[in-house]
Amino acid sequence: MTDHTPLHSTHLQMKAKMGEFAGYDMPLYYEEGVMAEHEWVRAHAGLFDVSHMGQIVLEGKGVGAFLETITPSSFKLLPEGRAKYTVLTNPEGGIIDDLIITRRGSHKFFAVINAGCKEKDITWITAHLPDDVTMTRLDDRALIALQGPKAEAVLRETLKIDTEGMPYMWLIDSKFVDGTPIFISRLGYTGEDGFELSVPADIADGVWLHLSRHGAVKPVGLAARDSLRLEMGYCLYGHDIDDRISPVEAGLGWVMGKENRSFIGAEKVLAQLEKGVERKRVGVSLTEKGVAREGAEILDSSGNKIGVLTSGGFSPTLKKGIGQGYVETAYSLTGTKIFVNVRGRHIAAEIAAMPFIPAQTKSMKIHATK
């Protein structure tokens, strides 16, 4: 039996095509279809239900040191309000999950974890919690994403929330029109300017409907969310990263704090930083007509297997097939000519830089806030 988010009945009323994802019955797309939804987000503002994601609070005197144990990032100098993308690592240096962690106070952090990893993450975190840190699950909250170039105007004109000058990767406290406290993060999974609104579950429908009334807003399902993130080269857990892939192999070494050398799995990950890795995550751009999906073999110019696609699909923006995957490091240089094996057909392609299109997110500079 699948779970439902607080917005489930709203999706049904909006005639969404529903499907199972991470144990939830989620909207895959609405009446206009995936392509139209993708293009709408790039030009206007799309509304996403991401309430299946996990929301937790970690707090206590030792919380900063604890976060530097379970992730390779540094949190000592993170200012209140700043959000940070990072990963949980296991003793082998593999990625348990990727997540966003935001400082909410001197000894308090808010984290959003992936839906499919929610219970696994919470079990892992609980098993490593020190005595001076507590974890609280926010199961009574929904999460709504508003993404696209019109997102800031929509918030201002519908909820009367002014985010002008709010930096990217930043969180503020605000209120819904009825006075209910909510918090808003300027971040997302599309590469566009946008926000994620953490709201009490009992007002989720009200927030969704208020935002939906704006002419620039249309609901968007998980299918377009996936094509949007693929154009940005963002990782999807369980596909592009997992517990057998390290941050270095995944091209996520930038999440590592310069002074954090005692995180779980540090010995193996730091050795990779020093000595290099045998495989790397890369972007793949098809130069012939076709679409390659996850699992397709990546071949060198002589037809020898050098890797495999972990995500792939059609880019509505670029009007061609793109993907990402892992190849032997010797073939990871941007521009390297390759082939992708799609059901026996060798489609010409090349190693591409990611993101495939420029990100439209705002500046992260803190001094830009009001």
C-alpha positions as CSV (number, residue, x, y, z in Angstrom):
1,M,0.0,0.0,0.0
2,T,1.3,3.4,-1.0
3,D,1.4,6.5,1.3
4,H,-0.3,9.8,0.4
5,T,1.0,13.3,0.8
6,P,-1.3,16.0,2.3
7,L,-2.0,17.2,-1.3
8,H,-3.1,13.8,-2.7
9,S,-6.8,14.7,-3.1
10,T,-5.8,18.0,-4.7
11,H,-3.8,16.2,-7.4
12,L,-6.7,13.9,-8.1
13,Q,-9.0,16.9,-8.5
14,M,-6.5,18.4,-11.0
15,K,-6.6,15.2,-13.0
16,A,-3.0,14.3,-12.4
17,K,-1.7,11.0,-13.8
18,M,-0.6,9.3,-10.6
19,G,2.1,6.7,-10.0
20,E,4.1,5.1,-7.2
21,F,7.4,6.8,-6.3
22,A,9.4,6.0,-3.2
23,G,6.4,4.4,-1.6
24,Y,4.0,7.3,-2.3
25,D,1.3,7.8,-4.8
26,M,2.6,10.9,-6.6
27,P,1.6,13.1,-9.6
28,L,3.7,12.1,-12.6
29,Y,2.2,14.7,-14.9
30,Y,-1.1,16.7,-15.4
31,E,-3.3,17.3,-18.3
32,E,-0.9,19.2,-20.6
33,G,1.8,16.6,-20.3
34,V,5.5,16.4,-19.4
35,M,6.9,18.4,-22.3
36,A,4.6,21.4,-21.7
37,E,5.3,21.3,-17.9
38,H,9.0,21.3,-18.5
39,E,8.9,24.2,-20.8
40,W,6.5,26.1,-18.5
41,V,9.0,25.9,-15.6
42,R,11.8,27.2,-17.8
43,A,9.6,30.2,-18.9
44,H,7.2,30.8,-16.0
45,A,6.7,29.0,-12.6
46,G,5.9,25.4,-11.8
47,L,4.3,24.1,-8.6
48,F,5.6,20.8,-7.3
49,D,4.4,18.6,-4.4
50,V,7.6,17.3,-2.8
51,S,6.0,16.4,0.5
52,H,7.3,12.8,0.2
53,M,10.7,14.1,1.2
54,G,11.8,13.8,4.8
55,Q,12.1,16.8,7.0
56,I,14.0,16.6,10.3
57,V,15.6,18.9,12.9
58,L,18.9,18.2,14.6
59,E,19.7,20.2,17.7
60,G,22.0,20.3,20.7
61,K,25.3,21.6,21.9
62,G,27.3,19.0,19.9
63,V,25.3,19.2,16.7
64,G,27.9,21.0,14.6
65,A,30.6,18.4,15.4
66,F,28.1,15.6,14.8
67,L,27.3,16.9,11.3
68,E,31.0,16.9,10.5
69,T,31.1,13.3,11.5
70,I,28.2,12.0,9.3
71,T,29.0,14.3,6.4
72,P,32.3,15.5,4.8
73,S,31.3,19.1,5.0
74,S,32.2,21.9,7.4
75,F,29.5,23.6,9.5
76,K,31.4,25.7,12.0
77,L,31.3,28.9,10.0
78,L,27.9,28.3,8.4
79,P,25.8,31.4,9.1
80,E,22.2,31.1,10.4
81,G,19.9,30.9,7.4
82,R,22.5,29.4,5.1
83,A,21.6,26.0,3.4
84,K,24.3,23.6,2.4
85,Y,24.1,20.6,0.0
86,T,26.1,17.6,1.3
87,V,26.1,13.8,1.5
88,L,26.0,11.2,4.2
89,T,28.9,8.8,3.9
90,N,29.4,5.2,5.1
91,P,32.7,3.6,6.3
92,E,33.6,2.6,2.7
93,G,33.2,6.2,1.5
94,G,30.0,5.5,-0.3
95,I,27.1,7.9,-0.3
96,I,24.1,6.9,1.9
97,D,22.1,9.9,0.6
98,D,22.5,13.5,-0.5
99,L,20.6,16.1,1.4
100,I,20.2,19.8,2.2
101,I,21.2,21.0,5.7
102,T,20.3,24.5,6.9
103,R,21.5,26.3,10.1
104,R,18.5,27.5,12.1
105,G,20.4,28.6,15.2
106,S,23.6,28.3,17.1
107,H,22.9,24.6,17.9
108,K,20.0,23.8,15.6
109,F,19.8,22.6,12.0
110,F,17.0,21.7,9.6
111,A,17.5,19.0,7.0
112,V,15.6,17.7,4.0
113,I,16.3,14.1,3.0
114,N,15.3,12.0,0.0
115,A,12.0,10.2,0.1
116,G,13.4,6.8,-0.9
117,C,16.1,7.1,1.7
118,K,14.0,8.6,4.5
119,E,13.8,5.7,6.9
120,K,17.3,4.5,6.1
121,D,18.8,7.9,6.7
122,I,16.9,8.4,10.0
123,T,18.0,4.9,11.2
124,W,21.7,5.8,10.3
125,I,21.5,9.2,12.0
126,T,19.9,7.8,15.1
127,A,22.5,5.1,15.4
128,H,25.2,7.7,15.5
129,L,23.6,10.4,17.6
130,P,25.7,11.6,20.5
131,D,24.1,12.2,23.9
132,D,24.1,15.9,23.4
133,V,22.1,15.9,20.1
134,T,18.5,15.2,19.5
135,M,16.6,14.5,16.2
136,T,13.0,15.4,15.6
137,R,11.0,14.2,12.7
138,L,8.7,16.8,11.1
139,D,6.1,14.3,9.8
140,D,3.4,16.8,10.3
141,R,4.7,19.1,7.6
142,A,4.3,19.3,3.8
143,L,6.9,20.6,1.3
144,I,5.9,22.6,-1.8
145,A,8.3,23.7,-4.4
146,L,7.7,26.8,-6.6
147,Q,10.3,26.9,-9.5
148,G,10.8,29.2,-12.5
149,P,11.8,32.8,-13.4
150,K,8.4,34.1,-12.2
151,A,8.6,32.4,-8.8
152,E,9.7,35.5,-6.9
153,A,6.8,37.5,-8.3
154,V,4.3,34.8,-7.6
155,L,5.3,34.7,-3.9
156,R,5.0,38.4,-3.6
157,E,1.7,38.7,-5.5
158,T,-0.1,35.7,-3.9
159,L,1.3,35.2,-0.4
160,K,2.5,38.8,0.1
161,I,6.0,37.5,0.8
162,D,8.9,39.7,-0.4
163,T,12.0,37.7,-1.2
164,E,13.9,40.4,-3.2
165,G,17.5,40.3,-2.2
166,M,17.2,36.9,-0.5
167,P,20.3,34.9,-1.6
168,Y,20.3,31.5,-3.2
169,M,20.7,28.6,-0.6
170,W,19.0,30.6,2.1
171,L,16.1,30.1,4.5
172,I,13.7,32.7,6.0
173,D,10.8,32.5,8.4
174,S,7.6,33.8,7.1
175,K,3.8,33.5,7.5
176,F,0.9,32.2,5.3
177,V,-1.9,34.6,4.7
178,D,-3.8,33.2,7.7
179,G,-0.9,33.9,10.0
180,T,0.4,30.4,10.2
181,P,4.3,30.3,10.5
182,I,6.0,28.7,7.5
183,F,9.6,28.7,6.4
184,I,10.9,29.3,2.9
185,S,14.2,28.2,1.3
186,R,15.5,29.7,-1.9
187,L,16.7,26.6,-3.7
188,G,15.4,23.8,-5.8
189,Y,16.1,20.9,-8.2
190,T,15.5,22.6,-11.5
191,G,18.3,25.1,-12.0
192,E,15.8,27.9,-12.1
193,D,15.2,30.5,-9.4
194,G,12.8,29.1,-7.0
195,F,11.7,28.2,-3.5
196,E,10.7,25.3,-1.2
197,L,8.0,26.1,1.3
198,S,7.9,23.9,4.5
199,V,4.3,24.3,5.8
200,P,2.1,22.5,8.4
201,A,0.3,19.7,6.6
202,D,-3.1,21.1,7.5
203,I,-2.6,24.2,5.5
204,A,-0.9,22.6,2.5
205,D,-4.0,22.7,0.4
206,G,-4.5,26.3,1.1
207,V,-0.9,27.2,0.2
208,W,-1.1,25.2,-3.0
209,L,-4.4,26.8,-4.1
210,H,-3.2,30.3,-3.3
211,L,-0.2,29.8,-5.5
212,S,-2.2,28.0,-8.2
213,R,-4.4,31.0,-8.7
214,H,-1.6,33.1,-10.2
215,G,-1.6,33.1,-14.0
216,A,2.1,32.3,-14.2
217,V,1.7,29.1,-12.2
218,K,0.9,25.6,-13.4
219,P,1.2,22.3,-11.5
220,V,4.1,20.1,-12.5
221,G,4.7,16.4,-11.8
222,L,7.7,14.2,-11.1
223,A,8.4,13.3,-14.7
224,A,9.2,17.0,-15.7
225,R,11.0,17.4,-12.4
226,D,13.3,14.6,-13.6
227,S,13.9,16.1,-17.0
228,L,14.6,19.5,-15.5
229,R,17.2,18.1,-13.0
230,L,18.8,16.1,-15.8
231,E,19.4,19.2,-17.9
232,M,21.2,20.6,-14.8
233,G,23.3,17.5,-14.3
234,Y,21.9,17.0,-10.7
235,C,22.2,13.6,-9.2
236,L,19.2,11.3,-8.5
237,Y,19.9,9.1,-5.6
238,G,19.8,5.3,-6.3
239,H,20.7,6.1,-9.9
240,D,23.6,8.5,-10.3
241,I,24.8,8.1,-6.7
242,D,24.5,5.3,-4.2
243,D,26.3,3.6,-1.2
244,R,28.9,2.2,-3.5
245,I,29.9,5.5,-5.1
246,S,32.1,8.0,-3.3
247,P,31.7,11.8,-3.5
248,V,35.0,12.0,-5.5
249,E,33.8,9.5,-8.1
250,A,30.5,11.4,-8.3
251,G,32.2,14.7,-8.9
252,L,30.9,16.0,-5.6
253,G,34.3,16.6,-4.0
254,W,33.3,20.2,-3.6
255,V,31.0,19.4,-0.7
256,M,34.0,18.5,1.4
257,G,35.2,20.9,4.0
258,K,38.9,21.8,4.0
259,E,39.3,21.2,7.7
260,N,37.0,18.2,8.0
261,R,39.2,15.1,8.1
262,S,37.3,12.9,10.6
263,F,34.0,12.1,8.9
264,I,32.8,8.5,8.5
265,G,34.7,7.0,5.5
266,A,37.3,9.8,5.5
267,E,40.3,7.5,5.1
268,K,39.0,6.1,1.8
269,V,37.6,9.3,0.4
270,L,40.7,11.4,1.2
271,A,42.9,8.7,-0.4
272,Q,40.8,9.1,-3.6
273,L,41.3,12.8,-3.5
274,E,45.1,12.3,-3.3
275,K,45.5,9.4,-5.7
276,G,42.6,9.8,-8.0
277,V,39.8,7.4,-9.0
278,E,39.2,4.8,-11.7
279,R,35.8,6.1,-12.8
280,K,34.1,9.5,-12.9
281,R,30.6,10.8,-13.3
282,V,30.3,12.7,-16.6
283,G,27.7,14.3,-18.8
284,V,26.8,12.6,-22.1
285,S,25.4,14.5,-25.1
286,L,24.1,12.5,-28.1
287,T,25.3,13.9,-31.4
288,E,23.0,11.7,-33.4
289,K,19.2,11.4,-33.2
290,G,18.1,9.1,-30.4
291,V,17.4,8.8,-26.7
292,A,19.5,6.7,-24.3
293,R,18.2,5.6,-20.9
294,E,19.6,4.4,-17.7
295,G,21.6,1.2,-18.1
296,A,22.8,1.9,-21.7
297,E,26.5,1.0,-22.2
298,I,29.0,3.8,-23.0
299,L,31.5,2.7,-25.6
300,D,34.8,4.1,-26.8
301,S,35.4,4.9,-30.5
302,S,36.4,1.2,-31.1
303,G,33.2,-0.1,-29.5
304,N,34.7,-1.2,-26.2
305,K,32.6,-0.7,-23.1
306,I,34.0,2.1,-20.9
307,G,31.0,2.9,-18.7
308,V,27.3,3.0,-18.3
309,L,24.5,5.6,-18.2
310,T,22.9,6.1,-14.8
311,S,20.3,8.7,-16.1
312,G,19.2,9.6,-19.6
313,G,16.4,11.1,-21.6
314,F,15.3,13.8,-24.0
315,S,16.1,17.4,-23.2
316,P,13.1,19.6,-24.1
317,T,15.4,22.7,-24.0
318,L,18.2,21.3,-26.2
319,K,15.9,19.1,-28.3
320,K,18.3,16.2,-28.1
321,G,19.2,13.2,-26.0
322,I,21.3,13.8,-22.9
323,G,22.4,11.8,-19.9
324,Q,24.9,11.2,-17.2
325,G,26.9,8.2,-16.1
326,Y,30.2,6.8,-15.1
327,V,33.2,6.2,-17.4
328,E,36.8,5.1,-17.0
329,T,38.7,8.2,-15.9
330,A,40.9,8.2,-19.1
331,Y,37.7,8.9,-21.1
332,S,36.2,11.6,-18.8
333,L,37.6,14.7,-20.6
334,T,34.9,17.0,-22.0
335,G,34.6,16.6,-25.8
336,T,35.8,13.0,-25.9
337,K,34.0,11.2,-28.7
338,I,32.0,8.1,-27.6
339,F,29.1,5.9,-28.5
340,V,26.0,4.8,-26.5
341,N,24.6,1.4,-27.1
342,V,20.8,1.6,-27.4
343,R,19.3,-1.8,-28.0
344,G,22.2,-2.7,-30.3
345,R,22.4,0.6,-32.1
346,H,25.6,2.5,-31.4
347,I,24.6,6.2,-31.3
348,A,27.3,8.8,-31.6
349,A,27.8,11.0,-28.6
350,E,30.4,12.9,-26.6
351,I,31.4,13.6,-23.0
352,A,29.7,16.9,-22.1
353,A,30.2,19.5,-19.3
354,M,27.4,19.7,-16.8
355,P,25.1,21.5,-16.4
356,F,23.9,21.1,-20.0
357,I,22.3,24.6,-19.8
358,P,23.2,27.6,-17.7
359,A,21.7,27.7,-14.2
360,Q,19.4,30.7,-13.6
361,T,19.7,30.7,-9.8
362,K,20.4,33.9,-7.8
363,S,23.6,34.9,-6.1
364,M,24.6,33.3,-2.9
365,K,26.1,36.5,-1.5
366,I,24.8,37.1,2.0
367,H,25.2,40.9,1.9
368,A,22.4,41.0,-0.6
369,T,19.8,40.4,2.1
370,K,17.6,43.2,3.4
